[in-house]
Amino acid sequence: MNEIKTIIRTEFIKLDAFLKYCGACETGGEAKLSVQEGYVLVNGEVCTMRGKKLRDGDTVEIDERIYRVTAQ
């Protein structure tokens, strides 16, 4: 499975905001539900904390797509 590189220009981004930013979820509400219901993996593990801070190198998997956080 290919990773989709997603560039952030801050030190970190919260998981729910990242899901909207990368286009994996259309709304904040959709992102919140996806995280709370356990559909999101961070670095290979289920993450139910929508405020989880993602940093350079972290991976997020949802709907059989993998996004890699890349800080610039």
N, CA, C and O atoms as a Tripos MOL2 file, in Angstrom:
@<TRIPOS>MOLECULE
protein
  288   287    72     0     0
PROTEIN
NO_CHARGES

@<TRIPOS>ATOM
      1 N           0.8430   -1.1830    0.0000 N.3       1 MET1
      2 CA          0.0000    0.0000    0.0000 C.3       1 MET1
      3 C           0.8950    1.2550    0.0000 C.2       1 MET1
      4 O           1.7950    1.3780    0.8300 O.2       1 MET1
      5 N           0.6440    2.1560   -0.9120 N.am      2 ASN2
      6 CA          1.4350    3.3720   -0.9920 C.3       2 ASN2
      7 C           1.0160    4.3830    0.0710 C.2       2 ASN2
      8 O          -0.1650    4.5140    0.3940 O.2       2 ASN2
      9 N           1.9960    5.0860    0.6000 N.am      3 GLU3
     10 CA          1.7140    6.1380    1.5670 C.3       3 GLU3
     11 C           1.4860    7.4580    0.8400 C.2       3 GLU3
     12 O           2.1390    7.7590   -0.1590 O.2       3 GLU3
     13 N           0.5530    8.2290    1.3620 N.am      4 ILE4
     14 CA          0.2890    9.5620    0.8250 C.3       4 ILE4
     15 C           0.9940   10.5470    1.7490 C.2       4 ILE4
     16 O           0.6300   10.6960    2.9160 O.2       4 ILE4
     17 N           2.0070   11.2160    1.2090 N.am      5 LYS5
     18 CA          2.7820   12.1630    2.0080 C.3       5 LYS5
     19 C           1.9700   13.4420    2.1750 C.2       5 LYS5
     20 O           1.5290   14.0350    1.1900 O.2       5 LYS5
     21 N           1.7740   13.8680    3.4230 N.am      6 THR6
     22 CA          1.0140   15.0790    3.7150 C.3       6 THR6
     23 C           1.8990   16.0350    4.4940 C.2       6 THR6
     24 O           2.3400   15.7240    5.6010 O.2       6 THR6
     25 N           2.1560   17.1940    3.9150 N.am      7 ILE7
     26 CA          3.0750   18.1690    4.4970 C.3       7 ILE7
     27 C           2.3400   19.0870    5.4600 C.2       7 ILE7
     28 O           1.2960   19.6500    5.1300 O.2       7 ILE7
     29 N           2.9090   19.2310    6.6700 N.am      8 ILE8
     30 CA          2.4050   20.2170    7.6290 C.3       8 ILE8
     31 C           3.5040   21.2470    7.8510 C.2       8 ILE8
     32 O           4.6900   20.9480    7.7100 O.2       8 ILE8
     33 N           3.1000   22.4410    8.1940 N.am      9 ARG9
     34 CA          4.0870   23.5120    8.3720 C.3       9 ARG9
     35 C           4.1680   23.9690    9.8310 C.2       9 ARG9
     36 O           4.5960   25.0850   10.1270 O.2       9 ARG9
     37 N           3.7470   23.0820   10.7280 N.am     10 THR10
     38 CA          3.8020   23.3410   12.1600 C.3      10 THR10
     39 C           4.5230   22.1780   12.8260 C.2      10 THR10
     40 O           4.8190   21.1710   12.1820 O.2      10 THR10
     41 N           4.8030   22.3190   14.1150 N.am     11 GLU11
     42 CA          5.5030   21.2520   14.8430 C.3      11 GLU11
     43 C           4.6390   19.9980   14.9390 C.2      11 GLU11
     44 O           5.1460   18.8790   14.8570 O.2      11 GLU11
     45 N           3.3240   20.1910   15.1140 N.am     12 PHE12
     46 CA          2.4080   19.0630   15.2150 C.3      12 PHE12
     47 C           1.0350   19.4860   14.7020 C.2      12 PHE12
     48 O           0.7690   20.6710   14.4990 O.2      12 PHE12
     49 N           0.1710   18.4930   14.4970 N.am     13 ILE13
     50 CA         -1.2170   18.7330   14.1210 C.3      13 ILE13
     51 C          -2.0530   17.6920   14.8530 C.2      13 ILE13
     52 O          -1.6450   16.5370   14.9730 O.2      13 ILE13
     53 N          -3.2170   18.0970   15.3410 N.am     14 LYS14
     54 CA         -4.0790   17.1540   16.0560 C.3      14 LYS14
     55 C          -4.7560   16.2190   15.0530 C.2      14 LYS14
     56 O          -5.0420   16.5970   13.9170 O.2      14 LYS14
     57 N          -5.0010   14.9940   15.5030 N.am     15 LEU15
     58 CA         -5.5030   13.9360   14.6310 C.3      15 LEU15
     59 C          -6.7780   14.3290   13.8950 C.2      15 LEU15
     60 O          -6.8670   14.1310   12.6830 O.2      15 LEU15
     61 N          -7.7630   14.8780   14.5930 N.am     16 ASP16
     62 CA         -9.0150   15.2130   13.9090 C.3      16 ASP16
     63 C          -8.8120   16.2940   12.8500 C.2      16 ASP16
     64 O          -9.4120   16.2450   11.7760 O.2      16 ASP16
     65 N          -7.9640   17.2650   13.1610 N.am     17 ALA17
     66 CA         -7.6600   18.3260   12.1860 C.3      17 ALA17
     67 C          -6.9010   17.7440   10.9880 C.2      17 ALA17
     68 O          -7.1290   18.1500    9.8480 O.2      17 ALA17
     69 N          -6.0020   16.7960   11.2500 N.am     18 PHE18
     70 CA         -5.2360   16.1730   10.1770 C.3      18 PHE18
     71 C          -6.1410   15.4200    9.2130 C.2      18 PHE18
     72 O          -5.9430   15.4820    7.9990 O.2      18 PHE18
     73 N          -7.1310   14.7110    9.7430 N.am     19 LEU19
     74 CA         -8.0390   13.9430    8.8940 C.3      19 LEU19
     75 C          -8.7970   14.8530    7.9250 C.2      19 LEU19
     76 O          -9.0410   14.4790    6.7780 O.2      19 LEU19
     77 N          -9.1630   16.0340    8.3870 N.am     20 LYS20
     78 CA         -9.8100   17.0100    7.5000 C.3      20 LYS20
     79 C          -8.7890   17.5960    6.5250 C.2      20 LYS20
     80 O          -9.0590   17.7070    5.3290 O.2      20 LYS20
     81 N          -7.6200   17.9690    7.0390 N.am     21 TYR21
     82 CA         -6.5710   18.6170    6.2440 C.3      21 TYR21
     83 C          -6.1230   17.7510    5.0680 C.2      21 TYR21
     84 O          -5.9350   18.2570    3.9610 O.2      21 TYR21
     85 N          -5.9540   16.4570    5.3030 N.am     22 CYS22
     86 CA         -5.4590   15.5700    4.2380 C.3      22 CYS22
     87 C          -6.5850   15.0930    3.3190 C.2      22 CYS22
     88 O          -6.3250   14.4550    2.2990 O.2      22 CYS22
     89 N          -7.8290   15.3980    3.6740 N.am     23 GLY23
     90 CA         -8.9530   15.0240    2.8280 C.3      23 GLY23
     91 C          -9.5330   13.6480    3.1160 C.2      23 GLY23
     92 O         -10.4000   13.1800    2.3780 O.2      23 GLY23
     93 N          -9.0740   12.9960    4.1680 N.am     24 ALA24
     94 CA         -9.5980   11.6720    4.5100 C.3      24 ALA24
     95 C         -11.0340   11.7620    5.0140 C.2      24 ALA24
     96 O         -11.8160   10.8290    4.8340 O.2      24 ALA24
     97 N         -11.3820   12.8850    5.6460 N.am     25 CYS25
     98 CA        -12.7390   13.1450    6.1300 C.3      25 CYS25
     99 C         -13.1700   14.5090    5.6110 C.2      25 CYS25
    100 O         -12.3660   15.4370    5.5280 O.2      25 CYS25
    101 N         -14.4470   14.6180    5.2640 N.am     26 GLU26
    102 CA        -14.9380   15.8760    4.7030 C.3      26 GLU26
    103 C         -15.2350   16.9240    5.7570 C.2      26 GLU26
    104 O         -15.0960   18.1190    5.4950 O.2      26 GLU26
    105 N         -15.6440   16.4930    6.9550 N.am     27 THR27
    106 CA        -16.0100   17.4470    8.0050 C.3      27 THR27
    107 C         -15.3350   17.0780    9.3180 C.2      27 THR27
    108 O         -14.8410   15.9640    9.4880 O.2      27 THR27
    109 N         -15.3230   18.0170   10.2260 N.am     28 GLY28
    110 CA        -14.7860   17.7470   11.5570 C.3      28 GLY28
    111 C         -15.6120   16.7040   12.2870 C.2      28 GLY28
    112 O         -15.0750   15.8820   13.0300 O.2      28 GLY28
    113 N         -16.9310   16.7410   12.0710 N.am     29 GLY29
    114 CA        -17.8010   15.7570   12.7010 C.3      29 GLY29
    115 C         -17.5210   14.3470   12.2220 C.2      29 GLY29
    116 O         -17.5190   13.4010   13.0090 O.2      29 GLY29
    117 N         -17.2820   14.2130   10.9270 N.am     30 GLU30
    118 CA        -16.9400   12.9040   10.3660 C.3      30 GLU30
    119 C         -15.6100   12.4170   10.9390 C.2      30 GLU30
    120 O         -15.4640   11.2390   11.2650 O.2      30 GLU30
    121 N         -14.6450   13.3260   11.0610 N.am     31 ALA31
    122 CA        -13.3410   12.9690   11.6290 C.3      31 ALA31
    123 C         -13.4970   12.5120   13.0780 C.2      31 ALA31
    124 O         -12.9180   11.5040   13.4840 O.2      31 ALA31
    125 N         -14.2840   13.2590   13.8540 N.am     32 LYS32
    126 CA        -14.5090   12.9250   15.2620 C.3      32 LYS32
    127 C         -15.1100   11.5270   15.3970 C.2      32 LYS32
    128 O         -14.6370   10.7240   16.2020 O.2      32 LYS32
    129 N         -16.1410   11.2350   14.6220 N.am     33 LEU33
    130 CA        -16.7890    9.9240   14.6900 C.3      33 LEU33
    131 C         -15.8540    8.7980   14.2590 C.2      33 LEU33
    132 O         -15.8230    7.7390   14.8860 O.2      33 LEU33
    133 N         -15.0990    9.0220   13.1980 N.am     34 SER34
    134 CA        -14.1660    7.9970   12.7090 C.3      34 SER34
    135 C         -13.1590    7.6250   13.7860 C.2      34 SER34
    136 O         -12.8440    6.4500   13.9770 O.2      34 SER34
    137 N         -12.6520    8.6450   14.4940 N.am     35 VAL35
    138 CA        -11.6660    8.4090   15.5530 C.3      35 VAL35
    139 C         -12.3300    7.7140   16.7420 C.2      35 VAL35
    140 O         -11.8320    6.7000   17.2310 O.2      35 VAL35
    141 N         -13.4460    8.2580   17.2010 N.am     36 GLN36
    142 CA        -14.1210    7.7070   18.3820 C.3      36 GLN36
    143 C         -14.5920    6.2690   18.1770 C.2      36 GLN36
    144 O         -14.6300    5.4890   19.1280 O.2      36 GLN36
    145 N         -14.9490    5.9180   16.9510 N.am     37 GLU37
    146 CA        -15.4340    4.5680   16.6800 C.3      37 GLU37
    147 C         -14.3140    3.5790   16.3540 C.2      37 GLU37
    148 O         -14.5790    2.4140   16.0560 O.2      37 GLU37
    149 N         -13.0620    4.0420   16.4120 N.am     38 GLY38
    150 CA        -11.9270    3.1380   16.2610 C.3      38 GLY38
    151 C         -11.5480    2.7920   14.8360 C.2      38 GLY38
    152 O         -10.9120    1.7660   14.5950 O.2      38 GLY38
    153 N         -11.9320    3.6410   13.8810 N.am     39 TYR39
    154 CA        -11.6130    3.3710   12.4700 C.3      39 TYR39
    155 C         -10.2580    3.9150   12.0390 C.2      39 TYR39
    156 O          -9.8570    3.7390   10.8880 O.2      39 TYR39
    157 N          -9.5480    4.5760   12.9530 N.am     40 VAL40
    158 CA         -8.2930    5.2410   12.5930 C.3      40 VAL40
    159 C          -7.1280    4.5860   13.3280 C.2      40 VAL40
    160 O          -7.1800    4.3600   14.5370 O.2      40 VAL40
    161 N          -6.0740    4.2860   12.5650 N.am     41 LEU41
    162 CA         -4.8400    3.7530   13.1500 C.3      41 LEU41
    163 C          -3.7640    4.8300   13.0830 C.2      41 LEU41
    164 O          -3.5870    5.4780   12.0520 O.2      41 LEU41
    165 N          -3.0570    5.0140   14.1770 N.am     42 VAL42
    166 CA         -1.9060    5.9150   14.2010 C.3      42 VAL42
    167 C          -0.6850    5.0550   14.4900 C.2      42 VAL42
    168 O          -0.6190    4.3690   15.5100 O.2      42 VAL42
    169 N           0.2710    5.1020   13.5880 N.am     43 ASN43
    170 CA          1.4810    4.2830   13.7060 C.3      43 ASN43
    171 C           1.1400    2.8090   13.9260 C.2      43 ASN43
    172 O           1.8000    2.1180   14.7010 O.2      43 ASN43
    173 N           0.0930    2.3340   13.2280 N.am     44 GLY44
    174 CA         -0.2640    0.9250   13.2570 C.3      44 GLY44
    175 C          -1.1720    0.4910   14.3930 C.2      44 GLY44
    176 O          -1.5380   -0.6820   14.4670 O.2      44 GLY44
    177 N          -1.5500    1.4140   15.2880 N.am     45 GLU45
    178 CA         -2.4010    1.0570   16.4150 C.3      45 GLU45
    179 C          -3.6730    1.8920   16.4090 C.2      45 GLU45
    180 O          -3.6470    3.0680   16.0480 O.2      45 GLU45
    181 N          -4.7970    1.2790   16.8120 N.am     46 VAL46
    182 CA         -6.0580    2.0100   16.8910 C.3      46 VAL46
    183 C          -5.8980    3.1800   17.8560 C.2      46 VAL46
    184 O          -5.3680    3.0240   18.9560 O.2      46 VAL46
    185 N          -6.3610    4.3510   17.4300 N.am     47 CYS47
    186 CA         -6.2790    5.5470   18.2720 C.3      47 CYS47
    187 C          -7.6690    6.1640   18.3780 C.2      47 CYS47
    188 O          -8.2930    6.4810   17.3650 O.2      47 CYS47
    189 N          -8.1490    6.3330   19.6070 N.am     48 THR48
    190 CA         -9.4660    6.9240   19.8270 C.3      48 THR48
    191 C          -9.3650    8.3160   20.4360 C.2      48 THR48
    192 O         -10.3670    8.8650   20.8960 O.2      48 THR48
    193 N          -8.1670    8.8910   20.4440 N.am     49 MET49
    194 CA         -7.9660   10.2540   20.9690 C.3      49 MET49
    195 C          -7.9130   11.2250   19.8020 C.2      49 MET49
    196 O          -6.9000   11.3040   19.1070 O.2      49 MET49
    197 N          -8.9930   11.9660   19.5780 N.am     50 ARG50
    198 CA         -9.0110   12.8600   18.4160 C.3      50 ARG50
    199 C          -8.0490   14.0220   18.5670 C.2      50 ARG50
    200 O          -7.6980   14.6590   17.5740 O.2      50 ARG50
    201 N          -7.6100   14.3170   19.7990 N.am     51 GLY51
    202 CA         -6.6460   15.3880   20.0320 C.3      51 GLY51
    203 C          -5.2000   14.9160   20.0020 C.2      51 GLY51
    204 O          -4.2910   15.6880   20.3060 O.2      51 GLY51
    205 N          -4.9790   13.6610   19.6400 N.am     52 LYS52
    206 CA         -3.6150   13.1060   19.5690 C.3      52 LYS52
    207 C          -2.7470   13.9800   18.6810 C.2      52 LYS52
    208 O          -3.1300   14.3100   17.5590 O.2      52 LYS52
    209 N          -1.5810   14.3540   19.1820 N.am     53 LYS53
    210 CA         -0.6710   15.2080   18.4160 C.3      53 LYS53
    211 C           0.1600   14.3530   17.4630 C.2      53 LYS53
    212 O           0.8700   13.4380   17.8810 O.2      53 LYS53
    213 N           0.0560   14.6670   16.1940 N.am     54 LEU54
    214 CA          0.8380   13.9790   15.1700 C.3      54 LEU54
    215 C           2.0510   14.8180   14.8310 C.2      54 LEU54
    216 O           1.9600   16.0380   14.6920 O.2      54 LEU54
    217 N           3.1770   14.1620   14.6990 N.am     55 ARG55
    218 CA          4.4360   14.8520   14.3910 C.3      55 ARG55
    219 C           5.0840   14.2210   13.1580 C.2      55 ARG55
    220 O           4.6340   13.1870   12.6650 O.2      55 ARG55
    221 N           6.1320   14.8510   12.6800 N.am     56 ASP56
    222 CA          6.8610   14.3880   11.5080 C.3      56 ASP56
    223 C           7.1600   12.8930   11.6070 C.2      56 ASP56
    224 O           7.7120   12.4290   12.6040 O.2      56 ASP56
    225 N           6.7940   12.1480   10.5750 N.am     57 GLY57
    226 CA          7.0820   10.7180   10.5180 C.3      57 GLY57
    227 C           5.9460    9.8240   10.9580 C.2      57 GLY57
    228 O           5.9630    8.6270   10.6690 O.2      57 GLY57
    229 N           4.9500   10.3730   11.6560 N.am     58 ASP58
    230 CA          3.8060    9.5640   12.0790 C.3      58 ASP58
    231 C           2.9990    9.1260   10.8610 C.2      58 ASP58
    232 O           2.9840    9.8070    9.8350 O.2      58 ASP58
    233 N           2.3260    7.9750   10.9860 N.am     59 THR59
    234 CA          1.4410    7.5170    9.9190 C.3      59 THR59
    235 C           0.0180    7.4070   10.4580 C.2      59 THR59
    236 O          -0.2040    7.0740   11.6220 O.2      59 THR59
    237 N          -0.9310    7.6930    9.5820 N.am     60 VAL60
    238 CA         -2.3540    7.5950    9.9140 C.3      60 VAL60
    239 C          -3.0010    6.7270    8.8370 C.2      60 VAL60
    240 O          -2.8400    6.9810    7.6430 O.2      60 VAL60
    241 N          -3.7290    5.7040    9.2670 N.am     61 GLU61
    242 CA         -4.4010    4.8230    8.3210 C.3      61 GLU61
    243 C          -5.9050    4.8900    8.5330 C.2      61 GLU61
    244 O          -6.3890    4.7400    9.6550 O.2      61 GLU61
    245 N          -6.6420    5.1150    7.4520 N.am     62 ILE62
    246 CA         -8.1010    5.1410    7.4800 C.3      62 ILE62
    247 C          -8.6020    4.7290    6.1000 C.2      62 ILE62
    248 O          -8.0520    5.1390    5.0780 O.2      62 ILE62
    249 N          -9.6470    3.9160    6.0860 N.am     63 ASP63
    250 CA        -10.2470    3.4720    4.8210 C.3      63 ASP63
    251 C          -9.2250    2.8990    3.8450 C.2      63 ASP63
    252 O          -9.2600    3.2030    2.6520 O.2      63 ASP63
    253 N          -8.3160    2.0700    4.3520 N.am     64 GLU64
    254 CA         -7.2890    1.4050    3.5450 C.3      64 GLU64
    255 C          -6.3330    2.3640    2.8460 C.2      64 GLU64
    256 O          -5.7100    2.0060    1.8470 O.2      64 GLU64
    257 N          -6.2140    3.5880    3.3730 N.am     65 ARG65
    258 CA         -5.2260    4.5570    2.8780 C.3      65 ARG65
    259 C          -4.3030    4.9230    4.0330 C.2      65 ARG65
    260 O          -4.7330    5.0360    5.1810 O.2      65 ARG65
    261 N          -3.0300    5.1050    3.7080 N.am     66 ILE66
    262 CA         -2.0420    5.4760    4.7200 C.3      66 ILE66
    263 C          -1.4880    6.8530    4.3760 C.2      66 ILE66
    264 O          -1.0400    7.1010    3.2570 O.2      66 ILE66
    265 N          -1.5300    7.7370    5.3610 N.am     67 TYR67
    266 CA         -1.0000    9.0990    5.2040 C.3      67 TYR67
    267 C           0.2140    9.2440    6.1090 C.2      67 TYR67
    268 O           0.1610    8.8700    7.2810 O.2      67 TYR67
    269 N           1.3180    9.7880    5.5730 N.am     68 ARG68
    270 CA          2.5160   10.0350    6.3820 C.3      68 ARG68
    271 C           2.6290   11.5290    6.6290 C.2      68 ARG68
    272 O           2.6140   12.3330    5.6970 O.2      68 ARG68
    273 N           2.7420   11.8890    7.9120 N.am     69 VAL69
    274 CA          2.9050   13.2800    8.3000 C.3      69 VAL69
    275 C           4.3380   13.6900    8.0070 C.2      69 VAL69
    276 O           5.2820   13.0450    8.4620 O.2      69 VAL69
    277 N           4.4970   14.7630    7.2470 N.am     70 THR70
    278 CA          5.8230   15.2600    6.8880 C.3      70 THR70
    279 C           5.8970   16.7380    7.2370 C.2      70 THR70
    280 O           5.1890   17.5560    6.6490 O.2      70 THR70
    281 N           6.7540   17.0830    8.1950 N.am     71 ALA71
    282 CA          6.9000   18.4820    8.6050 C.3      71 ALA71
    283 C           7.8520   19.1900    7.6690 C.2      71 ALA71
    284 O           8.8190   18.6110    7.1740 O.2      71 ALA71
    285 N           7.5540   20.4580    7.4370 N.am     72 GLN72
    286 CA          8.4220   21.2490    6.5520 C.3      72 GLN72
    287 C           8.8030   22.5400    7.2150 C.2      72 GLN72
    288 O           9.5290   23.3440    6.6310 O.2      72 GLN72
@<TRIPOS>BOND
     1     1     2 1
     2     2     3 1
     3     3     4 2
     4     3     5 am
     5     5     6 1
     6     6     7 1
     7     7     8 2
     8     7     9 am
     9     9    10 1
    10    10    11 1
    11    11    12 2
    12    11    13 am
    13    13    14 1
    14    14    15 1
    15    15    16 2
    16    15    17 am
    17    17    18 1
    18    18    19 1
    19    19    20 2
    20    19    21 am
    21    21    22 1
    22    22    23 1
    23    23    24 2
    24    23    25 am
    25    25    26 1
    26    26    27 1
    27    27    28 2
    28    27    29 am
    29    29    30 1
    30    30    31 1
    31    31    32 2
    32    31    33 am
    33    33    34 1
    34    34    35 1
    35    35    36 2
    36    35    37 am
    37    37    38 1
    38    38    39 1
    39    39    40 2
    40    39    41 am
    41    41    42 1
    42    42    43 1
    43    43    44 2
    44    43    45 am
    45    45    46 1
    46    46    47 1
    47    47    48 2
    48    47    49 am
    49    49    50 1
    50    50    51 1
    51    51    52 2
    52    51    53 am
    53    53    54 1
    54    54    55 1
    55    55    56 2
    56    55    57 am
    57    57    58 1
    58    58    59 1
    59    59    60 2
    60    59    61 am
    61    61    62 1
    62    62    63 1
    63    63    64 2
    64    63    65 am
    65    65    66 1
    66    66    67 1
    67    67    68 2
    68    67    69 am
    69    69    70 1
    70    70    71 1
    71    71    72 2
    72    71    73 am
    73    73    74 1
    74    74    75 1
    75    75    76 2
    76    75    77 am
    77    77    78 1
    78    78    79 1
    79    79    80 2
    80    79    81 am
    81    81    82 1
    82    82    83 1
    83    83    84 2
    84    83    85 am
    85    85    86 1
    86    86    87 1
    87    87    88 2
    88    87    89 am
    89    89    90 1
    90    90    91 1
    91    91    92 2
    92    91    93 am
    93    93    94 1
    94    94    95 1
    95    95    96 2
    96    95    97 am
    97    97    98 1
    98    98    99 1
    99    99   100 2
   100    99   101 am
   101   101   102 1
   102   102   103 1
   103   103   104 2
   104   103   105 am
   105   105   106 1
   106   106   107 1
   107   107   108 2
   108   107   109 am
   109   109   110 1
   110   110   111 1
   111   111   112 2
   112   111   113 am
   113   113   114 1
   114   114   115 1
   115   115   116 2
   116   115   117 am
   117   117   118 1
   118   118   119 1
   119   119   120 2
   120   119   121 am
   121   121   122 1
   122   122   123 1
   123   123   124 2
   124   123   125 am
   125   125   126 1
   126   126   127 1
   127   127   128 2
   128   127   129 am
   129   129   130 1
   130   130   131 1
   131   131   132 2
   132   131   133 am
   133   133   134 1
   134   134   135 1
   135   135   136 2
   136   135   137 am
   137   137   138 1
   138   138   139 1
   139   139   140 2
   140   139   141 am
   141   141   142 1
   142   142   143 1
   143   143   144 2
   144   143   145 am
   145   145   146 1
   146   146   147 1
   147   147   148 2
   148   147   149 am
   149   149   150 1
   150   150   151 1
   151   151   152 2
   152   151   153 am
   153   153   154 1
   154   154   155 1
   155   155   156 2
   156   155   157 am
   157   157   158 1
   158   158   159 1
   159   159   160 2
   160   159   161 am
   161   161   162 1
   162   162   163 1
   163   163   164 2
   164   163   165 am
   165   165   166 1
   166   166   167 1
   167   167   168 2
   168   167   169 am
   169   169   170 1
   170   170   171 1
   171   171   172 2
   172   171   173 am
   173   173   174 1
   174   174   175 1
   175   175   176 2
   176   175   177 am
   177   177   178 1
   178   178   179 1
   179   179   180 2
   180   179   181 am
   181   181   182 1
   182   182   183 1
   183   183   184 2
   184   183   185 am
   185   185   186 1
   186   186   187 1
   187   187   188 2
   188   187   189 am
   189   189   190 1
   190   190   191 1
   191   191   192 2
   192   191   193 am
   193   193   194 1
   194   194   195 1
   195   195   196 2
   196   195   197 am
   197   197   198 1
   198   198   199 1
   199   199   200 2
   200   199   201 am
   201   201   202 1
   202   202   203 1
   203   203   204 2
   204   203   205 am
   205   205   206 1
   206   206   207 1
   207   207   208 2
   208   207   209 am
   209   209   210 1
   210   210   211 1
   211   211   212 2
   212   211   213 am
   213   213   214 1
   214   214   215 1
   215   215   216 2
   216   215   217 am
   217   217   218 1
   218   218   219 1
   219   219   220 2
   220   219   221 am
   221   221   222 1
   222   222   223 1
   223   223   224 2
   224   223   225 am
   225   225   226 1
   226   226   227 1
   227   227   228 2
   228   227   229 am
   229   229   230 1
   230   230   231 1
   231   231   232 2
   232   231   233 am
   233   233   234 1
   234   234   235 1
   235   235   236 2
   236   235   237 am
   237   237   238 1
   238   238   239 1
   239   239   240 2
   240   239   241 am
   241   241   242 1
   242   242   243 1
   243   243   244 2
   244   243   245 am
   245   245   246 1
   246   246   247 1
   247   247   248 2
   248   247   249 am
   249   249   250 1
   250   250   251 1
   251   251   252 2
   252   251   253 am
   253   253   254 1
   254   254   255 1
   255   255   256 2
   256   255   257 am
   257   257   258 1
   258   258   259 1
   259   259   260 2
   260   259   261 am
   261   261   262 1
   262   262   263 1
   263   263   264 2
   264   263   265 am
   265   265   266 1
   266   266   267 1
   267   267   268 2
   268   267   269 am
   269   269   270 1
   270   270   271 1
   271   271   272 2
   272   271   273 am
   273   273   274 1
   274   274   275 1
   275   275   276 2
   276   275   277 am
   277   277   278 1
   278   278   279 1
   279   279   280 2
   280   279   281 am
   281   281   282 1
   282   282   283 1
   283   283   284 2
   284   283   285 am
   285   285   286 1
   286   286   287 1
   287   287   288 2
@<TRIPOS>SUBSTRUCTURE
     1 MET1         2 RESIDUE 1 A MET
     2 ASN2         6 RESIDUE 1 A ASN
     3 GLU3        10 RESIDUE 1 A GLU
     4 ILE4        14 RESIDUE 1 A ILE
     5 LYS5        18 RESIDUE 1 A LYS
     6 THR6        22 RESIDUE 1 A THR
     7 ILE7        26 RESIDUE 1 A ILE
     8 ILE8        30 RESIDUE 1 A ILE
     9 ARG9        34 RESIDUE 1 A ARG
    10 THR10       38 RESIDUE 1 A THR
    11 GLU11       42 RESIDUE 1 A GLU
    12 PHE12       46 RESIDUE 1 A PHE
    13 ILE13       50 RESIDUE 1 A ILE
    14 LYS14       54 RESIDUE 1 A LYS
    15 LEU15       58 RESIDUE 1 A LEU
    16 ASP16       62 RESIDUE 1 A ASP
    17 ALA17       66 RESIDUE 1 A ALA
    18 PHE18       70 RESIDUE 1 A PHE
    19 LEU19       74 RESIDUE 1 A LEU
    20 LYS20       78 RESIDUE 1 A LYS
    21 TYR21       82 RESIDUE 1 A TYR
    22 CYS22       86 RESIDUE 1 A CYS
    23 GLY23       90 RESIDUE 1 A GLY
    24 ALA24       94 RESIDUE 1 A ALA
    25 CYS25       98 RESIDUE 1 A CYS
    26 GLU26      102 RESIDUE 1 A GLU
    27 THR27      106 RESIDUE 1 A THR
    28 GLY28      110 RESIDUE 1 A GLY
    29 GLY29      114 RESIDUE 1 A GLY
    30 GLU30      118 RESIDUE 1 A GLU
    31 ALA31      122 RESIDUE 1 A ALA
    32 LYS32      126 RESIDUE 1 A LYS
    33 LEU33      130 RESIDUE 1 A LEU
    34 SER34      134 RESIDUE 1 A SER
    35 VAL35      138 RESIDUE 1 A VAL
    36 GLN36      142 RESIDUE 1 A GLN
    37 GLU37      146 RESIDUE 1 A GLU
    38 GLY38      150 RESIDUE 1 A GLY
    39 TYR39      154 RESIDUE 1 A TYR
    40 VAL40      158 RESIDUE 1 A VAL
    41 LEU41      162 RESIDUE 1 A LEU
    42 VAL42      166 RESIDUE 1 A VAL
    43 ASN43      170 RESIDUE 1 A ASN
    44 GLY44      174 RESIDUE 1 A GLY
    45 GLU45      178 RESIDUE 1 A GLU
    46 VAL46      182 RESIDUE 1 A VAL
    47 CYS47      186 RESIDUE 1 A CYS
    48 THR48      190 RESIDUE 1 A THR
    49 MET49      194 RESIDUE 1 A MET
    50 ARG50      198 RESIDUE 1 A ARG
    51 GLY51      202 RESIDUE 1 A GLY
    52 LYS52      206 RESIDUE 1 A LYS
    53 LYS53      210 RESIDUE 1 A LYS
    54 LEU54      214 RESIDUE 1 A LEU
    55 ARG55      218 RESIDUE 1 A ARG
    56 ASP56      222 RESIDUE 1 A ASP
    57 GLY57      226 RESIDUE 1 A GLY
    58 ASP58      230 RESIDUE 1 A ASP
    59 THR59      234 RESIDUE 1 A THR
    60 VAL60      238 RESIDUE 1 A VAL
    61 GLU61      242 RESIDUE 1 A GLU
    62 ILE62      246 RESIDUE 1 A ILE
    63 ASP63      250 RESIDUE 1 A ASP
    64 GLU64      254 RESIDUE 1 A GLU
    65 ARG65      258 RESIDUE 1 A ARG
    66 ILE66      262 RESIDUE 1 A ILE
    67 TYR67      266 RESIDUE 1 A TYR
    68 ARG68      270 RESIDUE 1 A ARG
    69 VAL69      274 RESIDUE 1 A VAL
    70 THR70      278 RESIDUE 1 A THR
    71 ALA71      282 RESIDUE 1 A ALA
    72 GLN72      286 RESIDUE 1 A GLN
